Structures are given as C-alpha cells and as structure tokens.
Amino acid sequence: MSTENEGAAVPSEAKPPAGPQPDGASASGARAPGAPPPAAPPVAPPPPDFAPAAASSQGGAGSGDPGRMPPYDTGHPQQHGYGRPGDEPTTEQTAQFPPYGTAAHGAPGAGGGWGGPPYGGGGGGDPWGFTGNPAPKRRNSGLIAAVLAAALVFGGVGGGVGFWLAGRSDDASTTVSAPGDPGALNRKPTSVSGIAQKALPSVVTIEAQGAGGEGGTGTGFIYDKQGHILTNNHVVAGAAGGGKLTATFSNGKKYDAEVVGHAQGYDVAVIKLKNPSGAPLNPLPLGKSSQVQVGDATIAIGAPFGLSGTVTTGIISAKDRPVASSDGGGASASYMSALQTDASINPGNSGGPLMDAAGNVIGINSAIQSAGNGGGLGGESQQSGSIGLGFAIPIDQAKRVAQDLIKTGKPVYPQIGVQVAMRDTGNGATIARTGNNGSDPVSPNGPAAKAGLKPGDTITKLDDTVIDSGPTLISEIWQHKPGDEVTLTYKRGGKEHTTRVTLGQRTGDK
C-alpha cells in the first residue's frame, strides 16, 4: 500500500446543509414534550479546498498538522600434523593440524480538527474553526496546505503510474532467469563435478576408537573388489590393538571394519569391512604418481573436521618433497617423498584420495604444513587449518605397501644398513660415528658395508636426487623396493666418491 495515501487529503469545497432547520434548538439539545425527535444533524461537510488546516495546541495524531507522519521506527606437516625429527642419530628405519503512524486528521474532539458543528466550532465567530489567527498566518497556512496537496497528488500519480506499468506485464521484472542447460555447467565425466560424483561413493569416513576410548576421524577409499580400503596408519593405529573401527559410505551406511595391516614408517594402512554385504565396493582407479608433473590439476576428497564428502581442488605444487611427519608426539615418525598440493587439506582428510584430472588416484593425503608453530612441522594437537601446503604419499609407493600388507599383514622396508644423523643440515646425510645403544652405525655385512661406506661418510646423492638430510635419504630409499640397485654419492675427507648399493630389507615396524 502506497504511503502517499496515509497523509491527510485536502477536502472539497463546503456546501450548506440541505432541508429546513429546526427552530429553538437549545444548546443542551432538549426538545418539547411530545414533539418528534429531531433528525440527526447532518454530517458537517469538510472545509473548502482553499481552507488551511487548523493548528492545534497539541501535537501528534489528530493535531491538525496535515501531511505530517510520525517518523519511521528505525529500531533499530602434521598427520594432521608433523613432528620435527630429533637430532640424535638413528637408523633410517627406526627414526621417529513507531510502527507507521496514521495521522488521525479530523478525529472528533481532537481539537482544531474538522469534526464538530458546524466546521470545528472553534469559537470567536470563525466558521472554519480558526481562533484568533491573523490573516497573514492564514494565508501562509493556506500556502503550506496547497504545497502539501500538490505533493500528495503528484505522489499519488507517481504511485499510480508505477502500479499501472507493473500491472501491464510480468516482463517488467529486472531479474534474469537462467536457461537451465546442464551442459552449460560443464558437468562432463572429466569435469571436477563428474569426477566427484563418480568417486564419492567409493570414499569412506573412518572412525577409529582405541581400547582406552580415545579416537579420531579420517578417510579411506575402496582399493579393490574384495573390499580392502586404503588409508593412513595414523588414522587407524589406535584401533589396531583391540579398538573399534567403522567405515561410513556416502549413502550414510555404516559398517564395522578391522585392520588388515598397517605400516607406521610409510603411514599406510589397509582395513576391510567385516560384513560387506550391500556395500558399494567399487575401487577407485589407480594412476601413476611417477608420471605426475608440477602444475597438474588435483582433486582431494575427505572428511575435514568430520565433514564427510568434502571435495577440494588444486594443483601439484611440487614433487619428491621430503617430509618427516608424526602423530604429534614425535615418537612415531613416518617418511615420504611426497606429492605437494595446494588443494585444501585439513585434519580428517588423512587417508583420502588425491586424484588427477582424469579421476585416477595419484596419492594418499597424509600431512599438512601448519602455520601455527612458527613454520615448523606442527603437532596434530594444534588442529591448524589448510594454508595450501598439503602432502600425499605417492600411490606407486602406497600400492606396493598395500600389497605387502594384504599378503602378510606386515610392511617390508628397503634399507642400506646405516644409522644417520637426523638433523636437517642441508649438507647431506652423515653416517653416525657411534650407533644407538652401542650398536654399529654401519651394519656388518649390510648393503652399505658391502659397498664400502664407513662411519662419518656424508651421503649427498641417491641416483640423481640431491640428499640434504637424513630424512631425505630415508624418504628416497623407501621409494624403492628391496633388491633395487641404487647409486650413492658420498664425501669422505673432503673428497667425493660414488658406489653402487643393492638395497636390503627389513620386515615389520620396530
């Protein structure tokens, strides 16, 4: 409703009352006995167009202030987290995220209004109800009323024109409707939307609860048609010793699961549904992490902070990034030559797939760099959010580890048989001069000993990869499998040497 119509309209010209008027009507309204009751006095017509409104001594509603309205009421990298490795020497295999006012113009008895015989009864012989106002004020008031009348008339016309135009056609709306063509949204199978819709049913949210009641949430994905699910060790390790493990699919169905095998050093684990009946066991296709290039598109799926089925995108920011991550306590270190991505990864994304633009899994999201610890690799207790530095275990390595876990339940680690200092020096990985607990820093008859390496030697390259620290050496060795032959470049006494080493193996976590 237009607010113009809530103002006081200017009345039409007054006309004298019609019909004979009774004589002798007393001010009290008394009549002669037996006389018929007098007719009701005619309603006084409003004053003429030119008459100004009377100004009452009282303001507000009914005060005779035409056109004025009361004002509006304005009312008025951790696993999800990382642990910095210690400085002590250790072996490569054991080193440890007011409502509108309605002006009551003309209200009876309001004083100064237009109700009351004959036109307000203002007294003083003024038939229009003006009491002693000098002529100049009346003219001025008339001018104000005329101006207000004009404003109201123009306002009414404006409102009427607007209503007429709007009523002519619904096409007057300024909104624009979308054509609703799904093809225009690029939801092809190779689009992010297409890949997500296909992959989500094969990604599960894992809830792990230890025997002592402690627990956490992570992610996993279907590895094969037998129902094996690939995830991180740090997601399920707490439930491996008699705890409870469940996997929830995107359709909301939850299944009990058990740990098939887990590798702390690789941070890889395999679980399996206890009763997979009815579960959508559609494995995700595995790509080749060795063929990934910096700048390739990435898609990550997981349950960050428990928000299942979250999809994020990014690119490969770097390859072969040496990362030493931990569970936050620093006692359980894992090493990886990681794929770095800027796709948003947060606590709860752990164990989820990192996919390429074709929807193939190229890595397992495992760790993030935290901004809340001075730039170091922070503990999980900080629960920091993504800053665009996420790390994934290359799928080539994770696949090999998963196969060992499914076959034997235990991980197999390649090794060269030396203990190296874990300090991040940037100058290489130096073989310790004394081993832990009095052991030999170079294992007798081990691969390194057979290749001629000695305590104090500093390994600077493995094949063509520069080695800047102990964690980098371990990460690169674990990219291989036992029996592989590698070339080591090392320094001794200021001179550089090279040697060929055939990798040995160790089974299980110490």
C-alpha positions in Angstrom: 0.0 0.0 0.0 1.4 3.4 -1.0 2.3 5.6 1.9 1.1 8.6 0.0 -2.5 7.7 0.9 -1.8 7.7 4.6 -1.4 11.5 4.6 -4.3 14.0 5.2 -6.1 14.7 1.9 -7.3 18.2 1.1 -11.2 18.2 1.4 -13.6 19.6 -1.3 -15.5 22.9 -1.1 -18.1 23.1 1.8 -21.8 23.1 0.9 -24.7 24.4 3.2 -26.8 21.7 4.9 -29.9 20.7 2.9 -33.5 20.9 4.3 -35.3 23.0 6.9 -33.5 23.6 10.1 -35.4 23.3 13.5 -36.0 26.5 15.4 -35.2 27.0 19.0 -32.8 24.1 19.3 -31.2 24.5 22.7 -27.5 24.2 23.3 -28.3 21.3 25.5 -30.3 19.5 22.8 -33.7 19.4 24.9 -37.0 19.2 22.9 -40.7 20.0 23.7 -42.8 17.2 25.2 -44.5 15.1 22.6 -42.5 16.6 19.8 -41.0 14.1 17.4 -37.3 13.5 17.9 -35.3 15.8 15.7 -33.5 14.4 12.8 -29.8 13.7 13.3 -27.8 16.7 12.4 -26.2 16.3 9.0 -22.6 15.5 9.0 -20.7 18.7 8.5 -19.1 18.8 5.1 -15.3 19.3 5.0 -14.0 22.8 4.6 -13.3 24.1 1.1 -10.2 23.3 -0.9 -8.5 26.5 0.0 -9.0 26.3 3.7 -5.8 25.6 5.7 -5.9 23.1 8.5 -6.1 24.4 12.0 -3.0 24.2 14.1 -3.9 22.6 17.5 -2.2 23.4 20.6 -1.5 19.7 20.9 0.9 17.9 18.7 0.8 14.3 17.4 -2.1 12.4 15.9 -5.2 14.5 15.3 -3.3 17.7 15.9 -4.3 19.1 12.5 -0.7 19.0 11.1 -1.6 18.0 7.6 0.6 15.6 5.7 3.0 15.0 8.6 3.5 11.5 9.7 5.3 10.2 12.8 8.8 9.1 11.9 9.6 5.6 10.9 10.8 3.3 13.7 14.3 2.7 12.6 14.5 0.4 15.6 16.7 -0.3 15.0 53.3 -31.1 8.1 51.3 -32.7 10.8 49.5 -36.0 10.3 47.4 -33.8 10.6 50.4 -32.6 11.8 54.1 -33.1 11.6 56.7 -33.7 14.2 60.2 -32.4 13.8 62.6 -35.3 13.9 65.1 -35.3 16.8 68.7 -34.5 16.4 70.1 -37.8 17.8 71.4 -40.4 15.3 69.1 -43.2 14.5 68.6 -45.8 11.8 66.6 -44.9 8.7 64.0 -47.5 9.6 63.6 -46.6 13.3 63.8 -42.8 13.4 60.9 -41.4 15.0 46.5 -29.9 12.4 6.9 3.5 15.9 5.1 1.4 13.6 3.8 3.7 10.9 1.8 6.4 12.5 -1.6 7.0 10.9 -2.3 10.7 11.4 -5.8 10.9 12.8 -6.7 14.0 11.0 -10.3 15.1 11.6 -10.8 12.8 14.6 -13.8 14.0 16.6 -12.9 16.0 19.7 -9.3 16.3 18.7 -9.3 20.0 18.9 -8.6 22.1 15.9 -9.7 19.3 13.6 -12.6 19.3 11.2 -15.2 17.4 13.3 -17.8 19.3 15.2 -20.6 21.6 14.1 -20.5 23.4 12.0 -16.8 23.1 11.0 -14.9 22.6 14.1 -16.7 25.1 16.4 -13.6 27.0 17.1 -15.5 29.9 18.6 -14.8 33.5 18.1 -17.3 33.6 15.2 -14.8 32.0 12.8 -16.9 29.5 10.9 -13.8 27.5 9.9 -12.6 26.9 13.4 -9.7 29.3 13.4 -9.4 31.1 16.7 -7.9 34.5 16.5 -5.2 33.7 14.0 -4.3 36.8 12.0 -4.8 36.9 8.3 -1.2 36.7 7.3 -0.9 33.4 9.1 -4.0 32.0 7.4 -2.6 32.9 4.0 0.7 31.3 5.0 -1.1 28.2 6.3 -3.1 28.0 3.1 0.1 28.1 1.0 1.6 25.2 3.1 -1.6 23.2 2.6 -1.5 23.8 -1.1 2.0 22.7 -1.4 1.3 19.5 0.6 -1.7 18.9 -1.5 0.4 19.1 -4.7 3.0 16.8 -3.2 0.3 14.2 -2.3 -1.3 14.5 -5.7 2.0 14.0 -7.6 2.9 11.2 -5.2 -0.4 9.5 -5.9 0.1 9.9 -9.6 3.6 8.5 -9.4 2.3 5.5 -7.4 -0.5 5.0 -9.9 1.8 5.1 -12.9 4.2 2.7 -11.2 1.3 0.3 -10.4 -0.1 0.6 -14.0 3.3 -0.2 -15.5 3.9 -3.1 -13.2 0.5 -4.5 -13.9 0.9 -4.4 -17.7 3.2 -7.4 -17.9 5.4 -9.6 -15.7 8.2 -8.9 -18.1 8.8 -5.6 -16.3 10.9 -7.6 -13.7 14.6 -6.8 -13.8 15.7 -10.3 -12.8 17.1 -12.7 -15.4 16.3 -16.4 -15.4 19.0 -19.0 -16.2 18.3 -21.2 -19.2 18.8 -24.3 -17.1 21.0 -26.1 -19.5 23.1 -28.7 -17.6 25.5 -28.9 -20.5 26.5 -25.2 -20.0 27.8 -26.1 -16.5 30.5 -28.4 -17.8 29.4 -31.5 -15.9 31.2 -33.9 -18.2 32.7 -37.0 -16.7 36.1 -35.4 -16.8 35.0 -32.2 -15.0 35.5 -31.8 -11.3 31.8 -32.4 -10.8 31.8 -35.5 -12.9 34.9 -36.9 -11.2 33.5 -36.1 -7.7 30.1 -37.8 -8.4 31.8 -40.9 -9.6 34.4 -41.1 -6.8 32.3 -40.1 -3.7 30.5 -43.5 -3.4 33.9 -45.1 -3.1 35.3 -42.8 -0.4 34.5 -43.6 3.2 34.7 -41.8 6.5 36.6 -43.8 9.1 36.0 -43.5 12.8 38.6 -45.2 15.0 38.3 -45.7 18.7 41.1 -47.2 20.8 40.7 -49.6 23.7 41.0 -46.7 26.1 38.2 -44.7 24.5 40.4 -42.3 22.6 39.5 -41.8 18.9 39.6 -39.8 15.8 38.2 -39.4 12.3 39.9 -39.9 8.9 39.2 -41.0 5.4 39.8 -44.0 3.2 38.9 -45.3 -0.3 38.0 -48.6 -1.8 41.2 -50.3 -3.0 39.9 -53.5 -4.7 36.7 -55.5 -5.3 37.5 -57.7 -2.3 36.6 -54.7 -0.1 40.0 -53.6 1.1 40.2 -49.9 2.0 43.4 -47.9 1.8 44.1 -45.2 4.4 46.8 -43.8 6.7 48.3 -45.7 9.5 47.8 -42.8 11.9 44.1 -42.9 11.2 43.6 -46.5 12.4 46.6 -47.3 14.5 44.7 -46.6 17.8 42.1 -49.2 16.9 44.5 -51.8 15.8 45.0 -53.2 19.3 41.5 -54.2 20.3 39.7 -50.9 19.5 36.6 -50.2 17.4 36.7 -49.3 13.7 33.8 -48.2 11.4 33.6 -47.1 7.8 30.7 -44.9 6.6 29.9 -44.6 2.9 28.5 -41.5 1.2 25.0 -43.1 1.3 25.1 -43.0 5.1 25.5 -46.7 5.6 28.0 -47.6 8.3 30.0 -50.9 8.5 32.2 -52.4 11.1 35.8 -52.9 9.9 39.1 -54.4 11.0 42.7 -53.6 10.4 44.4 -56.0 7.9 47.8 -54.4 8.3 49.5 -51.1 9.0 52.9 -49.6 8.3 53.9 -46.9 10.7 57.0 -45.9 8.7 55.1 -45.4 5.5 52.0 -44.2 7.2 49.9 -46.6 5.2 47.2 -49.0 6.4 44.7 -51.4 4.9 41.4 -52.2 6.5 38.5 -54.4 5.5 34.8 -54.5 6.2 33.8 -57.3 8.5 30.4 -57.8 6.7 30.5 -56.0 3.3 27.0 -57.2 2.3 25.3 -54.4 0.4 28.3 -52.1 0.4 29.2 -50.4 -2.9 32.7 -51.9 -3.4 33.7 -50.0 -6.5 37.5 -49.5 -6.3 38.9 -46.1 -7.5 41.3 -46.4 -10.5 45.0 -46.0 -9.5 47.1 -43.7 -11.6 50.9 -43.5 -11.8 52.5 -41.0 -9.4 55.8 -41.3 -11.3 54.2 -39.6 -14.3 52.8 -36.6 -12.4 54.1 -33.2 -13.3 54.2 -30.0 -11.4 51.1 -27.9 -12.3 48.9 -30.9 -12.9 45.3 -30.5 -11.6 44.4 -32.3 -8.4 41.2 -33.2 -6.6 41.1 -34.2 -2.9 38.2 -35.9 -1.2 37.9 -36.4 2.6 36.2 -35.6 5.8 38.0 -32.4 7.1 37.0 -31.9 10.8 34.4 -34.6 10.3 32.7 -33.0 7.2 32.3 -36.1 5.1 32.4 -36.0 1.3 34.2 -32.7 1.1 35.8 -32.1 -2.3 38.6 -29.6 -2.9 40.8 -28.8 -5.9 44.3 -27.5 -6.6 47.4 -28.4 -8.5 50.6 -30.4 -7.9 52.8 -27.8 -6.3 56.0 -29.9 -6.1 57.2 -33.5 -6.4 59.6 -35.6 -4.3 59.2 -33.3 -1.3 61.0 -35.0 1.6 58.6 -35.0 4.5 59.0 -36.4 8.0 55.6 -36.5 9.7 54.5 -37.8 13.0 51.4 -38.4 15.1 52.1 -35.2 17.1 54.1 -36.9 19.9 57.3 -37.3 17.9 57.7 -40.9 18.7 56.1 -42.4 15.6 57.8 -40.8 12.6 56.9 -41.5 9.0 58.9 -40.6 6.0 57.7 -39.9 2.5 59.0 -38.4 -0.7 55.7 -36.6 -1.1 53.5 -35.0 -3.7 52.9 -31.5 -2.6 49.5 -29.9 -3.4 47.7 -26.6 -2.7 44.3 -28.4 -2.6 42.7 -27.6 0.7 43.5 -30.5 3.1 42.7 -30.4 6.8 42.6 -32.7 9.8 40.2 -35.5 8.8 41.4 -35.5 5.1 44.0 -38.1 6.2 43.8 -41.3 4.2 41.7 -39.8 1.5 42.5 -39.9 -2.2 44.4 -37.3 -4.1 43.3 -37.6 -7.8 44.4 -36.3 -11.1 42.2 -34.5 -13.7 41.1 -37.9 -15.1 39.9 -39.2 -11.7 42.8 -41.5 -11.1 44.3 -41.8 -7.6 47.8 -40.5 -7.6 48.4 -40.2 -3.8 47.0 -40.6 -0.3 46.6 -37.4 1.6 48.7 -37.7 4.7 50.0 -34.5 6.2 49.8 -30.7 6.2 52.2 -27.9 7.0 50.9 -25.9 9.9 51.1 -22.1 10.2 50.6 -22.2 14.0 54.0 -23.4 15.0 56.5 -20.8 13.7 56.7 -22.5 10.3 57.8 -25.9 11.6 56.1 -29.2 11.1 53.5 -29.0 13.8 51.7 -31.4 16.1 48.2 -32.7 15.4 47.0 -31.2 18.7 47.1 -27.7 17.1 44.4 -28.7 14.6 45.5 -26.0 12.2 43.6 -25.4 9.0 44.9 -25.5 5.5 47.4 -23.0 4.3 47.8 -24.5 0.9 50.6 -26.9 1.9 49.4 -30.5 1.8 51.4 -33.6 1.3 50.3 -37.0 -0.2 52.1 -40.4 -0.2 52.7 -41.2 -3.9 50.4 -44.0 -5.0 53.2 -46.0 -6.6 54.7 -46.5 -3.1 51.4 -46.9 -1.3 50.3 -49.6 -3.8 53.4 -51.6 -3.1 53.0 -51.3 0.6 49.3 -52.2 0.4 50.1 -55.4 -1.5 52.6 -56.5 1.2 50.0 -55.7 4.0 47.3 -57.7 2.3 49.6 -60.7 1.7 51.4 -60.8 5.0 49.9 -58.2 7.3 53.3 -56.7 7.7 55.2 -53.9 5.9 58.6 -54.5 4.2 61.1 -51.7 4.2 64.2 -51.4 1.9 67.3 -50.3 3.7 71.1 -49.8 3.3 72.0 -50.7 6.8 73.4 -47.4 8.3 72.4 -45.0 11.1 72.4 -41.4 10.1 72.1 -38.1 11.9 68.6 -36.8 11.6 69.4 -33.1 11.9 68.3 -31.1 8.8 71.7 -29.7 7.9 71.3 -29.1 4.2 74.7 -30.6 3.6 73.7 -34.3 3.3 73.1 -37.3 5.4 76.1 -38.1 7.6 76.6 -41.6 8.9 76.9 -41.6 12.7 80.2 -42.3 14.2 78.6 -44.2 17.1 75.4 -46.1 16.9 72.4 -46.1 19.2 72.9 -48.1 22.4 76.3 -49.1 21.4 75.4 -50.7 18.1 77.4 -50.4 15.0 76.5 -47.3 12.9 77.1 -49.4 9.7 75.6 -52.8 10.0 78.2 -55.5 9.5 77.7 -57.3 6.1 74.9 -55.0 5.3 74.4 -53.3 1.9 76.3 -50.1 2.9 79.2 -52.1 4.4 79.5 -54.2 1.3 79.6 -51.0 -0.8 82.5 -49.6 1.3 80.6 -46.9 3.3 82.1 -46.0 6.7 81.0 -44.0 9.8 81.5 -40.3 9.2 80.8 -40.5 5.4 78.3 -37.9 4.2 75.8 -39.2 1.5 75.0 -36.3 -0.9 73.0 -38.0 -3.7 71.0 -41.1 -4.3 71.0 -41.6 -8.1 70.1 -38.2 -9.4 68.3 -36.9 -6.3 70.2 -34.5 -4.0 70.3 -35.7 -0.4 70.3 -32.8 2.1 69.5 -34.6 5.3 68.8 -37.9 7.0 65.0 -37.8 6.5 65.5 -37.1 2.8 67.8 -40.1 2.4 65.2 -42.4 4.1 62.3 -40.9 2.0 64.2 -41.7 -1.2 65.2 -45.2 -0.2 61.6 -46.0 0.7 60.6 -45.0 -2.8 62.3 -48.2 -3.9 61.8 -51.9 -3.1 64.2 -54.4 -1.6 66.6 -55.7 -4.2 66.8 -52.5 -6.2 70.3 -51.2 -7.0 71.0 -47.5 -6.5 74.0 -45.3 -6.9 75.2 -43.4 -3.8 77.4 -40.3 -3.9 79.2 -39.5 -0.7 82.0 -37.4 0.7 84.9 -38.6 2.8 87.8 -36.5 3.9 86.6 -33.7 1.5 86.7 -35.9 -1.5 83.6 -37.2 -3.4 83.0 -40.8 -4.2 80.3 -42.9 -5.8 79.3 -46.5 -5.2 76.6 -49.0 -6.1 74.4 -50.4 -3.4 71.8 -53.2 -3.6 69.0 -52.5 -1.1 68.3 -54.9 1.6 65.1 -55.3 3.6 63.5 -55.3 7.0 60.1 -56.7 7.7 57.7 -55.1 10.2 57.9 -52.0 12.3 60.2 -51.9 15.3 
